[in-house]
Each structure stands twice: as structure tokens, then as C-alpha cells.
Amino acid sequence: MPESRTNPPRRDDDRSAFTSSVAAFVATGAFFVAVMALIVVSTSSGGGGSGNGVATAAPVPISMSEFKISPAAITMPTGGKLIAKNTGSMVHNLQVKEANVTTPDIQPGGSAEMNLSSLAPGTYPISCIVPGHAEAGMKGTVTVSDGAAGGGEVAGAAPGGSGSSAADSSASGSEQIDWAARDKAMADGMQTFLDSLKPGAPPLTPGQGNQKLAPTIGADGVKEFTLEASVIDWQTEPGKTVKAWAYNNQVPAPWIRVEPNDRVRIKFKNNLPASSDIHWHGISTPFDQDGVSPLTQPMVKPGESYTYEFTLPNRTELGMYHPHNQGEVAVPNGMFGVFQVGDLSLPRGRTVSGRAIPANLQVTQELPMVLNDAGSIGLSLNGKSYPATGATVAKPGDAILVNYYNEGLQVHPMHLHRLNQLVVAKDGIPLDQPYYADTVLIGPGERYSVLILPTAEDIGAWAWHCHILTHSESAKGLTGMVTALVVTDPTKPT
Ligand SMILES: [Cu+2]
């Protein structure tokens, strides 16, 4: 952003540079809140005719968007119908299991009627059954009343809390958004995040993924790795512990790093409640090692083991490993890891968009950034949600190589403030024409590799987040897919 160039960090003392960075970061948060206000206004106008005097026979409207059902608690008369409207930007559906009714997939802007006349008076769960959407918040209840005519009625707070967003309440017109409370939540979350970045501060949550897994060398010289899958307790953010499906008790799974032409043997033990397998996504394996049961191998049943063995090609590959069997459950729940073969070749000594890349460029840190958005893990970077995402710390002259891996169900435009990202590879394949971008869109299954080259002009704590704003903002402040790049000032003690 050009404006920020006119506002360099102050240099009074070593605290003030940090404080001014913080101010910039907080100001960014305030901007997000303003953007969210606009979103709230625009979605509520699409909320589908509230203030309705619903006649007994008229279908009761309910709207679906990312990722909520509004109202989350709806009341209707016996013998009635719901009309489910998709006011979001993705495909959704709605299921009332007890009535044995599920709408077809509804495109954005579309709607579908649900005849719930089979339901006796009572309260029943409803949800969108597009994988991951219920977990992300698209669930609620329908209460069938045998009294007078029902109608769309908003319960003040949705069960579970996270679904009760400002959009719910503004759609009803019956409740005011507590902006002051939102400001406080934003500020408190930021304080927690910034405190966690102070030197010597303990991590906000126990457990860390992407730990490099050293091979043992078999008697035949093959590099051997052991991966054991099980359900574990995993803390994604302070106060939130989920049931993660994990390899070797970590999310993301261990980072496996090998070299071109290596022969590897991976011993897999399945302690999950479900059958599984391991697919080596983006890695060139022989057909029978591709890990797609029951196409290329038998399913590995709970309690069983299975061994993969293959020789890697003579080139760099940046892949991921995850189950293919029951993948839509297992992967969002945490079963994903980096499988890296060799080092990417970088555009050293080249000039891209007028900016010269040093011929002697050395990568000072290489970071996987694994994206997820569903299942028990939810909106996260490397298995953690803000404020537990931590920050990447660098100094001017460093070269940070970030490999994004999208193991989620949605696209994520990853935006880094101020510093452009030099995109050097797609899916681990070096680009003949590297390019700079401030926002890199990563679809499910994709990998993008970017170089970040901070200079002395870039000192500060820069927000780095998914720019689908509901992936990085909520009524509770910054959330989910948010981290920071902290460029320290080498002339100041830390
Ligand atoms: Cu996103």
C-alpha cells in the first residue's frame, strides 16, 4: 500500500517500533470491521422478506450463506413447509433428517421448498450437508409448533455461539449489533496475538505440526518412515480443543523431506475408526503405490497396517499426503502433511517486473503453510487458528520461501500486506515466468511457492491472511486464517 510508505516506523526506542507496527496492524483490523459492516448490510438485504406475516399455508423462509443458516432457530406450524433460499455465494443444501427431507443442491440465488408435514411438534436439527459446511456453522433447529400459525422467528442467540453473527440479527431487524463488544473482542484478540509474539513467550496452544520426520535407513539402504493415524485431542486456538484425525499426533502431519531418486518405504498403521490409505498427492509414484483404495490397493481397515514403497523421480516435487478413502471426512479433520522431494530451483539472477533477484540469493527460511477450512480443524493455517497462528519473523535481506498447500474444500486468496509475493512455482513445478502478486489464490489441492524478500523499507508487523473476509474476521474479531510477517529492525535490540 503506497500510503504506508509515508509512515515509517518510529525510532524512539526498541518498544516504539514494535508499538507503531502494532498500531498499523490494529488499524488494519479496524478497516476489516468497516468492510464487515458493508457485508452485513448487503447480505441482510438479500435475506428474503423478513417482517412477513406468514399465513398458515405459506412456506416459511430460511436463508443459507457462508456459513450459517438464518435464522438458526426457526419456528413453523405443523403441516408446514420451509422455503430454503441460498443467499450465499456457494452451493448449499438443507437437510431435516427426522423428516427424511433433503433439498437438492441449491445454486447461489436459488431456492427449494421442503415439505415438513411429516413432523410432529418438537424441535429438530437442520443442517447443510455439503461436506464441511455444517462444521463451519451451517446448522440450526426447526421447531414445529402445534399452536397458531408459526413464522420465521429469530432466536436471539444461535446454539453453539459461533453461528450467531451480526448478519443473523440484522436480518431480523429485532436486535442491534453490539459494535462496542465487537471492538473489545477485536482488541483483546490482537493483544493475545501480539503478546504471543514477544521474545520468550510460550506458545498459545500445545502441539505443533509440520515437524520434520527423519527417516531411518533400512538394511537395504531404503529411507523408512512410520506414519500412525489416530484420533487425538488437538488445540486449534486457546480454549478450543477438537477431535483431530492425525498422523503421528500432529496437525499438519510430519513434514517428509526426501531427495530426487531416493527410494522410500512408508509403514502405515491405521488406528482410526475408519478404513484408510495414503495418497501421495503431486508425487510421481507407480500406479500400485498411488494410495487410492480400493482402486490401487485394498482398504486399510481399522487396526491394520500397510507398507508403501517407491522410488522418486529425478526431479523436485512438492506434494502432500492424505487419505483418499473417506477423504472428505479425514482430510478436513487433520490428515494432511507435506511430502517434499528436493529443493525448488529459484529464479536467481533474473529480473522480474523490473526487480532484480540476486544471483547469490540464499533461502533463509522455508515454510510450509497448509490451509484448511472444514472438518474439526476448521479455518486454519498449519492446523492452528488465529490467534494461535503465530508469526513469521524475518529481517531485511532475508529470503523466505513459503509453500502454500491447500488441503481444504475452498479457495483461499492469501494476501500479504505491503510485501509482494514472488510466485516461483505452481504445484511444485517452477514457473518459466515468475510473477509478483500481493494476493495468491490457492484452490483445493493446489500448491503455490512464493519468495518473500523483505527490505529495510518493510520493517513492521504485516497482516497476512485469507482475503475471503469471513475466513479471517468474525464478530469475535480476527479469526481463522490470519497470521503476520514481522520484519524486525536489525539496528534495534530485540
Ligand atoms: Cu479462505
Residues whose N, C-alpha, C, O or C-beta is under 5 A from the ligand:
A	BS01	CU	V411 H412 P413 C466 I468 H471
